């Protein structure tokens, strides 16, 4: 590929008839189709979609994104359904993109590479969607992951996160945070030294104990005493070396 340079990318446009919502929406139905890219500003598209829904121009919004715009597409849908009771259906598919590579030398032909890029389409409607449609999310509800085990009542995100942390903590090894015990050799040395000290203290006479205490006090007293600092007296004058040298030269 050193003799080629990157050309343009041609994306195959998706029509309304090719959208994967034939089981829940007719092709002739009019809706607001929002295309989200990697450089789209979320605030701008959200305000535009809200104005359209408030005015009543459309009752259905379609969010579509591919490649780097998939994450922003999901964010737009999640932000919009906070303000409106919307029914949601999410479908994932692939988009076709043609990459053209142009030759830089004579005798070479143009190369066309076909890539399949993941894309997402999110259908959001104010009108009710049939329950027979697969993966329908009703307004103000959550998926199966938010339901607690053994209960039909949905749990909050805080409860779910707490349960997940608790399960992770219980799965750890017991006594993981305790200090490691010292090796047996060090333990033996410590016990031997303690036993020797105890034996010496038991066998010593009271006079020996007094002498040991006195010697320890003397050592501590000497260490606490500060050594005096040597200072030159201020009134002492320096000897006049130049005058002595001149007198010696005169005598000679």
C-alpha positions in Angstrom: 0.0 0.0 0.0 3.0 2.3 -0.1 2.2 3.2 -3.7 -1.4 4.2 -2.9 -3.0 7.2 -1.1 -6.3 7.3 0.7 -9.2 8.5 -1.3 -12.8 9.3 -0.3 -15.2 7.1 1.7 -18.6 6.5 0.2 -21.3 5.5 2.6 -24.3 3.6 1.3 -27.4 5.7 2.3 -30.1 3.9 4.2 -33.7 4.5 3.2 -36.8 4.3 5.3 -37.7 0.9 3.7 -34.4 -0.6 4.8 -34.8 0.3 8.5 -35.2 -2.7 10.8 -38.6 -1.6 12.2 -41.0 -3.3 9.8 -42.7 -5.3 12.6 -43.6 -2.2 14.7 -43.9 0.7 12.2 -45.3 1.1 8.7 -43.1 2.4 6.0 -45.5 5.2 5.1 -45.5 6.6 8.7 -44.0 10.1 9.0 -41.4 10.5 11.8 -38.4 12.8 12.7 -35.2 11.1 11.7 -32.1 12.4 13.6 -28.7 11.3 12.2 -25.9 11.5 14.8 -22.2 11.6 14.0 -19.1 11.7 16.1 -18.9 15.5 15.9 -22.6 16.2 16.6 -23.4 18.5 19.5 -25.8 16.7 21.8 -27.4 19.9 23.1 -28.3 21.1 19.6 -30.1 18.0 18.5 -31.9 17.5 21.8 -33.3 21.0 21.7 -34.5 20.6 18.1 -36.2 17.2 18.9 -37.9 18.7 22.0 -39.3 21.7 20.0 -40.7 19.3 17.3 -42.4 17.2 19.9 -43.8 20.2 21.8 -45.2 21.7 18.6 -46.9 18.4 17.7 -45.2 18.2 14.3 -44.2 14.6 14.9 -45.0 12.0 17.5 -42.1 9.6 16.6 -38.4 10.2 16.7 -35.8 8.0 15.1 -32.1 8.2 16.3 -29.5 6.7 14.0 -25.8 6.6 14.3 -22.8 4.5 13.1 -19.2 4.1 13.9 -18.0 6.9 16.3 -21.6 8.3 16.6 -23.1 5.2 18.3 -22.3 6.4 21.9 -23.7 9.8 21.2 -26.8 8.3 19.7 -27.5 6.4 22.9 -26.9 9.5 25.0 -29.4 11.5 23.0 -32.1 8.8 23.4 -31.5 8.5 27.1 -31.7 12.3 27.6 -34.9 12.7 25.6 -36.9 10.1 27.4 -36.3 11.8 30.7 -38.7 14.5 29.6 -41.4 12.5 27.7 -43.2 9.2 28.2 -41.8 7.5 25.2 -41.9 3.9 24.0 -38.6 2.6 22.9 -37.3 -0.1 20.5 -33.6 -0.5 19.8 -32.1 -2.3 16.9 -28.4 -2.9 15.9 -27.2 -3.6 12.4 -24.3 -2.9 10.0 -23.7 -0.1 7.5 -21.7 -0.5 4.3 -18.9 1.9 3.5 -16.6 1.8 0.4 -13.0 3.0 0.9 -11.2 4.1 -2.3 -7.4 3.9 -2.6 -5.9 5.9 -5.5 -2.6 4.7 -7.2 0.5 7.0 -7.2 2.3 5.1 -10.0 1.4 4.4 -13.5 0.2 0.9 -14.3 -1.7 0.4 -11.0 -5.4 0.2 -10.6 -7.7 1.8 -8.0 -8.5 -0.4 -5.0 -12.0 -0.3 -3.5 -12.4 -1.9 0.0 -15.8 -2.6 1.4 -16.2 -2.3 5.2 -19.1 -3.2 7.5 -19.5 -0.6 10.3 -21.7 -1.2 13.3 -24.7 1.1 13.5 -27.7 1.6 15.9 -31.2 2.7 15.4 -33.5 3.8 18.3 -37.2 4.3 17.7 -39.0 6.5 20.3 -42.7 7.1 20.0 -45.3 8.9 22.1 -47.9 6.4 20.8 -48.1 2.9 22.4 -46.3 0.1 20.6 -47.7 -3.4 20.4 -46.4 -5.7 23.2 -45.8 -8.5 20.7 -42.9 -6.6 19.3 -39.5 -7.9 20.5 -37.5 -5.7 23.0 -40.2 -3.0 23.6 -39.3 -0.8 26.5 -42.3 1.1 28.0 -42.0 4.5 29.5 -40.7 4.9 33.1 -39.5 1.2 33.1 -36.1 -0.5 33.2 -34.7 -3.7 31.7 -34.4 -7.1 33.3 -31.0 -6.3 34.7 -32.6 -3.8 37.2 -34.9 -6.4 38.7 -33.7 -7.9 42.0 -33.4 -11.7 42.2 -36.5 -13.4 43.5 -38.6 -10.2 43.5 -40.7 -8.7 40.8 -40.2 -5.2 42.0 -37.5 -3.2 40.1 -34.5 -2.1 42.2 -32.8 1.2 41.9 -29.4 1.7 40.4 -27.9 2.3 43.9 -29.2 -1.0 45.2 -27.9 -2.8 42.1 -24.4 -1.3 42.5 -24.4 -2.1 46.3 -25.4 -5.7 45.6 -22.7 -6.0 43.0 -20.0 -4.7 45.3 -21.2 -6.9 48.1 -21.0 -10.0 45.9 -17.5 -9.1 44.8 -16.4 -8.6 48.4 -17.8 -11.9 49.6 -16.1 -13.7 46.7 -12.7 -12.7 48.0 -10.5 -14.9 50.1 -11.0 -14.8 53.9 -8.4 -12.9 55.9 -7.0 -11.3 52.7 -6.3 -8.0 54.3 -4.5 -9.4 57.4 -0.8 -9.1 57.8 1.4 -12.0 56.8 2.9 -13.9 59.7 6.6 -13.7 60.3 8.8 -16.7 59.3 9.4 -19.3 61.9 13.1 -18.5 62.2 12.4 -14.9 63.2 9.8 -16.0 65.7 12.2 -18.4 67.3 14.9 -15.7 67.6 12.5 -13.3 69.2 11.3 -16.0 71.7 14.9 -17.0 72.6 15.9 -13.4 73.2 12.9 -12.8 75.4 13.5 -15.9 77.4 17.2 -15.0 78.0 16.2 -11.5 79.2 13.7 -12.9 81.6 16.2 -15.4 82.9 18.9 -12.7 83.5 16.4 -10.5 85.3 15.3 -13.4 87.5 18.9 -14.5 88.4 20.3 -11.0 89.1 20.6 -9.7 92.6 19.0 -6.5 93.8 22.4 -4.7 93.9 23.1 -5.6 90.3 19.7 -4.3 89.3 20.4 -1.0 91.0 23.7 -0.7 89.3 22.2 -1.3 85.9 19.5 1.3 86.5 22.2 3.9 87.7 24.3 3.2 84.6 21.3 3.7 82.3 20.4 7.0 84.0 24.0 8.2 83.6 23.9 7.4 79.9 20.6 9.1 79.4 21.9 12.2 81.3 25.0 12.4 79.2 23.1 12.2 76.0 20.7 14.9 77.1 23.5 17.3 78.0 24.3 19.6 75.1 27.9 20.3 74.3 28.9 24.0 74.7 29.5 25.9 71.5 32.9 27.6 71.1 32.6 31.4 70.6 35.3 33.9 70.1 35.2 36.8 72.6 34.0 40.0 71.1 36.5 42.3 72.9 39.6 40.4 71.9 41.5 42.3 69.2 43.3 40.7 66.4 47.1 40.9 66.4 48.5 43.6 64.1 50.7 41.5 61.9 51.7 44.3 59.5 53.1 46.5 62.3 55.3 43.7 63.6 56.7 43.0 60.1 57.5 46.7 59.6 59.3 46.9 63.0 61.4 43.8 62.1 62.4 45.3 58.8 63.5 48.6 60.5 65.7 46.7 63.0 67.4 44.8 60.2 
